[in-house]
Amino acid sequence: MATTAQAPQQGIISLTVLHDDADADAEEAPRKTAALQQSPAGASLASCVVYSVASLSTTLSNKCMVSSVAGFHFPAFLTLWQSVVTVLVCGVGSATGVMRVDLTPAASIQLIARWLPLNVLFTAMLVSNLLALRFLSVPMVTVFKSLSTVATGIGDHFLFHQPMPAGVLASLLLMVVSSVVAAFGDLQFNAWGYAWMLANCGFTTAYVVCVRALF
């Protein structure tokens, strides 16, 4: 008996079992295919954990670089370095078959034209976040990032006519109140830090709205 497993596609793991049948033609051996549906809850939980770990480690390491390393005042270079690492990871993933990256000339030109505005907004979002981390504490930056969520929800409602239930509206209002309370209790108030943080909220909102509009 031989067992072969195919790569998962769109949440489905296909398991093909090949077995010998004495009564059947050797060239037409019967095949039994069982589709095992992955647990949506487990996949969602794993995605949330991985995202949380990546986000937390990135934020803390960026804060360490822009505030603790003596003489390092080049947030754009840090963004460039992180982008290079991302490209390398994608290249390794493509070479090992973990992910699929289409590098054909026609596809590349189309992707560049489509993603250029998004990449500009994404880069501005990263740089403004690093500059805000230089002047503000990590908890303060985290609190004010919720404002971009509020702005995104408002833009989604007015631009794409997405309904906003009362519970969602109440949650957004609580986010705004928490940001205002945190600002009043900030003992290390820095005007440049808040300016960059507000710019970051604007870039983040524009990026998410553009992604929604294009895709």
Salt bridges, closest charged atoms under 4 A:
ASP156 OD1 - ARG212 NH1 2.46
